[in-house]
Amino acid sequence: MRWHGIIQYCGFKSSNFANLLDIRGNDFYDTNMEQYLSLLQDVLDNGEEKTDRTGVGTISLFGMQRKYDLREGFPLVTTKKVLFDAVLWELLWFLRGSTNINDNLKEHTPIWNAWANTEGELGPVYGYQWRSWERFVWNGNAWERTHVDQIQQVIDQIKTNPDSRRLIVSAWNVADIDRMALPPCHLLFQFYVVNGRLDCQLYQRSADLALGVPFNIASYAVLMHMIAQECNLEAGIFTHTLGDAHIYSNHIEGVKKQLARKPKDLPTLHIAKKSFWELQFSDFELRGYEHDSFIKFPVAV
């Protein structure tokens, strides 16, 4: 089989990979969901035990990458149920520039509740950095604080200069890290336009593979579709580059259960024909999402 030589060259255990090929067939790497499942299997087979901030403990690999072609379908994990509504509410909350869970988030998903203070505030997290990155401009007499809307800026750049190599949005604002309830995990993304297609690469410093990464993949896939529609492009390839890719010790049994399941056909995402900033939750429809049963993975705080 064509992947055995590559997998041995890369230092992975070919016997484990062979078992995967036996279960899933010769074309294991050919579909979006099998890209994700192969990531889980790589870490299970080859990960190193590490301590972590939460005290739970992980098995981890560093410097992983997978690609998801959005033209093949919407890359929402099918070997367990993923709450797409929660993914979408969180993304729209980010895009509003919100940093407080009381701003139409906590009633839809508890995803940020554990990190918010008693007033619901999280500090200058993703939404603030995406929409209101602080900068200071000299007005002739003093330095004046202004803000950069990185999302609008990158949309404008895609429309006017699609070949730019600076189509970048960053959430890693070093000056603000200590003010954030949780420093950004998915911290920088870059767009690439070619032949009428919009691609995106995300760098994620810390990746909770069982619980967080399915949300991250889906969230950036939605964002790619939104920006592609706004810029009259086709949503293309999402490249997900991971720093510390880990499975928490209390997630291992659930991951093994998930890997024993067979991926299903991917759903499709349909978005109303509106301008980017007019889009609301009701303007999105996920069609044909078939999935296996939910697997409970506890959140490590």
GIVEN-V259976 format. One record per residue. RES is the residue in three letters. PHI is phi in degrees with one decimal (NA if undefined). Layout:
# GIVEN-V259976
RES,PHI ; RES,PHI
This chain:
# GIVEN-V259976
MET,NA ; ARG,-67.2 ; TRP,-87.6 ; HIS,-64.2 ; GLY,-63.9 ; ILE,-66.5 ; ILE,-67.1 ; GLN,-69.8 ; TYR,-60.1 ; CYS,-80.6 ; GLY,92.5 ; PHE,-87.5 ; LYS,-81.7 ; SER,-63.7 ; SER,-65.1 ; ASN,-66.8 ; PHE,-66.0 ; ALA,-61.4 ; ASN,-61.9 ; LEU,-63.8 ; LEU,-62.9 ; ASP,-63.0 ; ILE,-74.2 ; ARG,-108.3 ; GLY,97.3 ; ASN,-71.2 ; ASP,-102.1 ; PHE,-55.9 ; TYR,-90.9 ; ASP,-89.4 ; THR,-124.8 ; ASN,-58.6 ; MET,-69.9 ; GLU,-71.5 ; GLN,-60.0 ; TYR,-66.6 ; LEU,-64.1 ; SER,-65.5 ; LEU,-65.9 ; LEU,-58.3 ; GLN,-66.3 ; ASP,-57.5 ; VAL,-71.7 ; LEU,-59.7 ; ASP,-78.4 ; ASN,-123.6 ; GLY,-68.2 ; GLU,-103.3 ; GLU,-71.2 ; LYS,-140.9 ; THR,-80.3 ; ASP,-150.6 ; ARG,-54.8 ; THR,-78.9 ; GLY,85.1 ; VAL,-75.4 ; GLY,92.8 ; THR,-139.4 ; ILE,-112.0 ; SER,-145.4 ; LEU,-128.1 ; PHE,-117.4 ; GLY,80.2 ; MET,-101.2 ; GLN,-152.7 ; ARG,-139.2 ; LYS,-124.7 ; TYR,-129.1 ; ASP,-90.7 ; LEU,-69.0 ; ARG,-74.6 ; GLU,-87.7 ; GLY,133.7 ; PHE,-80.8 ; PRO,-81.2 ; LEU,-99.2 ; VAL,-53.7 ; THR,-107.9 ; THR,-83.4 ; LYS,-160.1 ; LYS,-77.5 ; VAL,-112.9 ; LEU,-80.1 ; PHE,-61.5 ; ASP,-57.3 ; ALA,-65.9 ; VAL,-57.1 ; LEU,-69.7 ; TRP,-59.5 ; GLU,-64.1 ; LEU,-61.2 ; LEU,-64.8 ; TRP,-64.2 ; PHE,-56.3 ; LEU,-67.7 ; ARG,-76.8 ; GLY,81.3 ; SER,-76.7 ; THR,-133.9 ; ASN,-122.8 ; ILE,-68.9 ; ASN,-78.4 ; ASP,-87.8 ; ASN,59.1 ; LEU,-124.3 ; LYS,-65.5 ; GLU,-75.3 ; HIS,-108.6 ; THR,-158.6 ; PRO,-89.4 ; ILE,-55.9 ; TRP,-107.5 ; ASN,-58.2 ; ALA,-66.6 ; TRP,-103.1 ; ALA,-76.4 ; ASN,-81.4 ; THR,-64.8 ; GLU,-92.3 ; GLY,88.4 ; GLU,-88.2 ; LEU,-119.1 ; GLY,83.7 ; PRO,-78.6 ; VAL,-82.6 ; TYR,-42.0 ; GLY,-57.6 ; TYR,-64.9 ; GLN,-68.2 ; TRP,-65.6 ; ARG,-108.1 ; SER,-141.5 ; TRP,-59.6 ; GLU,-72.1 ; ARG,-145.3 ; PHE,-121.2 ; VAL,-121.9 ; TRP,-77.9 ; ASN,-94.9 ; GLY,105.6 ; ASN,-124.2 ; ALA,-157.6 ; TRP,-81.8 ; GLU,-109.1 ; ARG,-79.6 ; THR,-128.6 ; HIS,-139.4 ; VAL,-110.8 ; ASP,-88.8 ; GLN,-65.7 ; ILE,-66.8 ; GLN,-63.1 ; GLN,-61.3 ; VAL,-72.2 ; ILE,-62.7 ; ASP,-60.5 ; GLN,-66.7 ; ILE,-61.3 ; LYS,-71.2 ; THR,-100.6 ; ASN,-143.8 ; PRO,-63.7 ; ASP,-87.5 ; SER,-60.7 ; ARG,-98.1 ; ARG,-120.2 ; LEU,-83.2 ; ILE,-125.6 ; VAL,-123.7 ; SER,-121.9 ; ALA,-107.3 ; TRP,-89.7 ; ASN,-94.5 ; VAL,-55.8 ; ALA,-68.2 ; ASP,-105.2 ; ILE,-55.4 ; ASP,-68.9 ; ARG,-91.0 ; MET,-90.4 ; ALA,-63.1 ; LEU,-146.5 ; PRO,-59.1 ; PRO,-61.6 ; CYS,-85.4 ; HIS,-89.9 ; LEU,-108.8 ; LEU,-154.8 ; PHE,-135.9 ; GLN,-130.9 ; PHE,-99.3 ; TYR,-146.2 ; VAL,-113.5 ; VAL,-154.8 ; ASN,50.8 ; GLY,74.6 ; ARG,-118.2 ; LEU,-107.6 ; ASP,-104.6 ; CYS,-147.5 ; GLN,-119.7 ; LEU,-111.8 ; TYR,-104.8 ; GLN,-119.9 ; ARG,-71.2 ; SER,-137.0 ; ALA,-132.9 ; ASP,-79.6 ; LEU,-65.0 ; ALA,-76.5 ; LEU,-102.1 ; GLY,-81.9 ; VAL,-63.0 ; PRO,-57.2 ; PHE,-65.1 ; ASN,-61.3 ; ILE,-58.7 ; ALA,-65.0 ; SER,-62.6 ; TYR,-72.3 ; ALA,-65.5 ; VAL,-61.9 ; LEU,-59.9 ; MET,-61.1 ; HIS,-62.1 ; MET,-62.7 ; ILE,-72.0 ; ALA,-59.8 ; GLN,-62.8 ; GLU,-61.8 ; CYS,-103.6 ; ASN,56.9 ; LEU,-125.0 ; GLU,-98.4 ; ALA,-67.4 ; GLY,-112.9 ; ILE,-102.9 ; PHE,-99.1 ; THR,-100.8 ; HIS,-110.9 ; THR,-104.8 ; LEU,-118.1 ; GLY,-78.1 ; ASP,-84.0 ; ALA,-96.5 ; HIS,-135.6 ; ILE,-117.9 ; TYR,-66.9 ; SER,-59.4 ; ASN,-86.8 ; HIS,-106.3 ; ILE,-60.3 ; GLU,-64.8 ; GLY,-65.2 ; VAL,-63.7 ; LYS,-61.6 ; LYS,-62.2 ; GLN,-65.2 ; LEU,-68.2 ; ALA,-79.9 ; ARG,-94.1 ; LYS,-96.9 ; PRO,-60.9 ; LYS,-104.9 ; ASP,-60.5 ; LEU,-77.7 ; PRO,-77.1 ; THR,-125.2 ; LEU,-109.7 ; HIS,-121.9 ; ILE,-123.0 ; ALA,-59.6 ; LYS,-80.8 ; LYS,-129.2 ; SER,-68.1 ; PHE,-51.1 ; TRP,-79.7 ; GLU,-90.9 ; LEU,-67.8 ; GLN,-124.2 ; PHE,-52.3 ; SER,-69.6 ; ASP,-87.3 ; PHE,-114.4 ; GLU,-137.0 ; LEU,-96.0 ; ARG,-114.9 ; GLY,74.4 ; TYR,-84.3 ; GLU,-106.4 ; HIS,-150.7 ; ASP,-79.0 ; SER,-66.7 ; PHE,-63.5 ; ILE,-116.9 ; LYS,-79.9 ; PHE,-115.2 ; PRO,-65.8 ; VAL,-80.6 ; ALA,-92.1 ; VAL,-102.4
